Amino acid sequence: MSTVTFRIFRGDRNGGELKDYTIEVQEGMVVLDAIHQIQAEQAPDLACRWNCKAGKCGSCGAEVNGKPTLMCMTRLDTIDTSKPVTVRPMKTFPVIRDLATDVKWNYEANKKIKPFTPAPNTDWIMFQEDVDRVQEFRKCIECFLCQNVCHVLREHDEKTGFIGPRLLVRTASLEMHPLDVENRLDMLKNEGGIGYCNITKCCTEVCPEHIHITDNAIIPLKERVVDEYYDPILGFFRRLFGSKKQAQTPSSGQAADD
Amino acid sequence: MESYTIHDYDVLVIGAGGAGLRAAIAAIEQGAKVGVVTKSLLGKAHTVMAEGGMAAAMGNVRPEDNWKVHFRDTLKGGGMLNNWKMVENYTKEAPDRVRELEQWGAVFDRTPDGRINQRNFGGHSYPRLAHVGDRTGLELIRTLQDHAVKMGIHAHMETTIYRLLTDAGRVVGALGFNRQTGDFLVFRAKAVVLATGGLGRIYQVTSNSWECTGDGFSLASMVGADLIDMEFIQFHPTGMVWPPSVMGILVTEGVRGEGGVLKNSEGRRFMFDNVPERYKGEFAETEEEAERWLQGDRNARRPPELLTRDVVARAIRKEVNEGRGSPHGGVFLDIASRRPADYIKKKLPSMYHQFMKLGNLDITKEPMEVGPTCHYVMGGVRVDPDTQATNVPGLYAAGEVAGGLHGANRLGGNSLSDLVVFGRRAGLAAAEYAAKQTGSYQVDEAQVRAYIAEALQPFNNPQGENPFALMKELRATMQKNAGIMREESELKAQLEILANLKKRAWNTSVSGSRAYNPGWHTALDMRLMVEISEAVVLAALARKESRGGHARLDYPDPDPTFAKINHIIRRKSDGTLTVVAEPLPEMPEELRKIAEAKDLKELSDKVGA
C-alpha cells in the first residue's frame, strides 16, 4: 500500500482547473479504480464515463500524464506514481464535465458512411482468409482515442471535412467486406477528407485493440482513392468502359501484413 | 417549478443492448415511431462483454445438430423449469436471427467451406456457438447499431429512466433524465419495451458492467408486473480473482470450449469427480478420452470442464473450501499446455490481452487463476412466450430482464441469441399493440411532478448518507448472505438488512450540480437496487432445495416438489412483495419426448453424418 496523488481536471465546457486528490492505493489497481475511490470518498460529483472496466466497451478514454489511454487498462504500476498523476479528459472533444467529453460528433460523422450493401442473391460463402482483414477492423471498440490524437481533429479541429481514423477504419471494414458492393471512394475523397491524413500513425499507436489503423485501413483506402481519381491510365480506360467498384484483392493485398 | 421536455413515440424501448436494438429495428420495420433510451452511449451496453458466442442449431459444423437437440440441451440445463414454449420459439428461430445478422454486415468466423463456424460450449451437445474470436457480443451490438442507424433510430443517449408512467392500469410512457445535463424528460408512448439487462451489480463480485443495476425488474414490478424465478442467479465459474481490483471480470467459457482444463493446487483435473447423475455417460471419463475429443475424435465424449455453469461453479467452490485452491482463492485454468501460443492468440485474443494487461500474466505460457463471479439472472419479468407482453398492458420485456427462457440455469451462448429472437418478438408485438391504441393518452402531470421531486430530493438533504457507502454495503451483504451458497438464517438476516437499506436509500445526500453527477446517479440507482434485491432474497427463501443456479446449504439436493413450480414474485396492493408458487405450464407430449430423449441419435435428422 502506498499513497498517490492524482491531479484531476475538474470543470466544464467553460473551463476548469486541476485539483489534487491523495489516496491509498493497492496492488493491481488501475487508474479507473483510483477515480472510483476518489468519487466514493472525496468527490462524489467527479464525472467520469465508464461501463465495463474490462477494456471491451471503450468508454473510459482519458489522458493520463498526457498519454491517451483507457483508464481501466492502465495499471498504476506501469506509470510513475512518485509524482502526482495527471488525469485530463480527451482534448479533441468538448468537455461535458470533468473527465466526460461530448463525443456525439463521431456519431454524426458516422452517418456520412454508406451502410453495408451486400451483393444481391449472394450465397453468403466467405472464407476465413478473406475476412481476416475485415475482422481486424471490426475489433474497434469506439473508444475514440484515435480521433483524440489525430492532429487533423486535435490541432486543426477539422471536423466538417474529415471523418477521422475511427471512421476511416469503419469505411475500410465495409469496403473490404468480400460481399459488399457499395462504392465509398467519392465520400472518402470529399466529405471524408482522407487526403488530410498524412500518415503520422499517432492513431495506430494509441489503439487499445492494436488495430493497424494506418497501414491496414487508411493507406489501402488512400491507394484506392488515388487509383480511382488520379491514375491517368486507369482514368482513360474508365472513360472508355465506365467506372465500377474496384476489385477487393489488389489493394488489400498490398497492405502491410504485420 | 422544474421544467421538462416531452417526447412522443409509438414504442419506447428502454435499453440499447442487443435486445433493445433488435426490438427497435423490428418496431421501425412495422412503421412505428420508435425512441430508444440508453443510460450509456450507443454501442456500449453490457452486450459488448459477451465473449464466447451465440448459440443456434445451424448444423454448420455437425450436421446432426438441430433445434430439437438445442431444445433438449436448454431444458436440461435449466432443470426443466424453463417455459417450454419460449424454448421452442427460441431454438427454432435462432439460426434465422444469426443469418440475418450476417446479412446486416456481421462477420463471423468461418468454417473451412466458408460458412459460419460454430464452437463448443458448456451444456451444448454439439459445437453450436456462432462466434467472432472472443468478441462476439461486440460484433452483435455493432451490427445492430449500424443497422438501427441505417433504419433511422432515434436514440436518447446517457438518459436514465427513473419511473414508468401509468394511466388506468396501462403503461403510457416513462420519466427520465439526461445524465449529461440533469434535465428531465417525459416520454409519452403507446407501448414500452424493457430491454434493460441484468442485475449483477447488486453483488460485490460480478462480471457485469455498471449499468446492470436491475432497473427494468424494479420499474416493471413497481407498476404491477409479475417477476418469475428471481432466485436463479448464475455465478459464472471463471472470473478473474487476481489482482483484487479486477476480481469478477469474466474469463470466457471459450477458454474451456477451446480445450482449457481446470486443475486444483494438487494438479488434479477435478471435474472428472464432479459429473452429476443426470449427465452420467455423456462426458469423457478419462483424461485420455478428453484428449481424443480435443483432437477431433467424434467417438470421444466431451471433457467434463464443459458441464453446465452451476456444476462447474460449485465444483470450484468445493475445491477452494476444501483447501485445494490456488494462492488467491480460485483454481487454475490451463490452456497454455493444451494449445499452441499462436492458436490461443487467434482464438482468444481478448483473454490474452486482458490477462497480460491487468494480471501481468501470459496465458500462452501460464495457467490463469479463476473463481465464480455473478454473471446473469435467469429469472426476470414474466412475459408471454410469443409476444413478450407482461401482465401490464402496454409493457413488454426482452433479453436478460425477461424471465422464463433459461429456467434454473442458462447455457453459455444462449443469451446472445435470446436477445435477437425475443428482442424482435417484443418489438413486433409492441408495435402491433401501439397501432391499435387509438384513444387519447394521458400522462398524469401530478405523477410526473411527484417523481421529479422525489428524484431531486438528495440535493436538498444535507444530513443524508453517502450513496457510494450505501451501495458498497448493499453489494457486500448480498454477496455474503444471498450469494452462490445460501441458507435460511442468512437470507432472513439479509431481508432485515434490506429493509434498513431501503429506508436509508431514501435518505442520501448529494452535492454539486446536476450535470453528470455520479453521486446523484448512485443515489437513484440504490432505490431500484434494494427493490430487486428483496425479490431475489424472497424467492431464494421460498425455494427450499438446490437446483440450477440456486444452491441452499440447508437443502443441498433437488426436491421433486419444487421441480414442477415457478415462483411468481408479485407486488401486493400495499406495495409489499409476495412469492406465489405456480405449477409449470403443461408440456405437449411430442415436446416432452424431445426434452427427455436420452439418445442424441433419436433427435438427429442426419444420423452419423
Interface residues (C-beta under 8 A of the other chain):
Chain A: D12 Q26 E27 G28 M29 V30 D33 Q39 A40 E41 P44 D45 L46 A47 C48 R49 W50 N51 C52 K53 A54 G55 K56 C57 G58 S59 M73 R75 I96 R97 D98 A100 D102 V103 K104 Y107 N110 K111 P115 F116 P118 W124 I125 M126 F127 Q128 V131 V134 Q135 R138 K139 I141 E142 S173 L174 H177 H210
Chain B: S40 L41 L42 G43 K44 A45 H46 V48 M49 R99 E102 Q103 W104 G105 V107 D109 R110 D113 G114 R115 V132 G133 R135 G137 L138 E139 R142 D146 H147 V149 K150 M157 Q180 S209 W210 E211 W242 P243 P244 S245 V246 I249 L250 P349 S350 H353 Q354 K357 L358 G359 N360 N466 P467 F468 A469 K472 V510 S511 G512 S513 A515 Y516 N517 P518 G519 W520 T522
